[in-house]
Amino acid sequence: MATERGAADELARSLREAIQRLNRRVRQTRPVGDLTYGQLSALTSLQLAGALTPRELADVERVQPPTMTKIVGKLEQRGLVVRTPHPTDGRQVILAPTEQGRAMYAQFEKLRNEWLADQLAALTPEDRDVLVRAAEILQQVARA
C-alpha cells in the first residue's frame, strides 16, 4: 500500500510539473506587444463566463479588486470589454467582452491551438494515441 501511495505521489509531481510547463508554453503563444497575460486571462474569464461583475472577475482571477480595476480599464480602452448596468443592483456593473474582445480571444485561441497541433503532429501516431487516452483520464480527474 505504501509503495502505491509513493508511486501516486511521484506521478502527481511529474504530471503537475509537465502540465505547468505545457500551460506556460501555450500561454506564451501570443502576438508580442498585444495583451498582457493578466489582460488576456481576464478577457478569457469573461469570454467563458459571458459576463461578470468586477468583483466576480477579481475573484475568478484571484486578484484584488484594485488590480482588476486597472486591468478592466485597459481592456475598455482597447474596446475589448464593455460595462453595462447590473439588472438588479444599481450600484453594480456587468462586464462582458465586446465583439472585438471575442474576436481577439478567438485569435489567441487559434494561435495556441495551432502551436499545440504542430507539436502533436511531430509525435508518432502511437504517442498521439497515448495522449488521447491521457486527455480522457485528465478530464476525469478534473471533474472529481
C-alpha positions, -999 to +999 in steps of 0.1 A: +000+000+000+028+024+009+045+018-024+013+025-043+010+058-024+046+067-032+041+059-068+010+080-069+029+109-052+056+107-078+032+105-107+013+135-092+045+156-091+056+146-126+021+153-141+018+186-123+052+198-135+045+187-171+011+203-171+025+235-157+053+236-183+029+229-211+005+255-199+033+281-196+044+273-231+009+275-245+003+308-227+035+322-243+020+316-278+005+350-285+014+380-306+042+401-290+030+435-278-006+427-276-024+420-243-006+413-211-011+379-195-034+394-169-055+412-195-057+381-216-066+360-186-094+384-176-107+385-212-107+347-212-126+346-180-152+370-193-154+350-226-160+318-208-185+332-182-203+355-207-205+383-181-193+390-146-193+419-121-159+434-114-158+417-080-167+383-095-140+387-121-114+397-095-124+366-075-121+343-106-087+358-115-076+356-078-065+393-077-075+422-056-103+445-069-079+475-074-057+453-096-088+442-116-099+478-120-067+486-138-069+455-160-105+462-169-097+499-176-070+488-201-094+463-218-121+490-220-096+515-236-089+489-263-126+483-269-124+447-257-147+449-227-179+469-221-197+478-188-234+477-186-257+484-156-265+455-133-301+444-139-309+442-102-283+462-083-279+498-094-246+501-076-230+473-097-220+470-133-217+439-155-185+434-176-187+415-209-164+411-239-173+432-269-174+417-304-138+429-308-129+413-275-144+380-286-125+382-319-092+389-300-099+359-278-107+337-308-074+348-324-054+339-293-071+305-291-064+299-327-027+306-323-025+284-292-043+255-309-021+258-340+011+258-319-001+227-299-013+209-331+021+215-347+038+199-316+014+170-316+018+164-354+056+159-348+048+130-324+045+094-335+009+080-340+015+058-310+024+088-288-007+107-301-029+077-292-014+077-257-022+114-254-058+108-265-062+084-236-043+107-212-066+136-221-096+115-213-082+105-180-072+141-171-107+152-179-120+126-154-095+138-127-105+174-133-142+165-128-135+147-095 
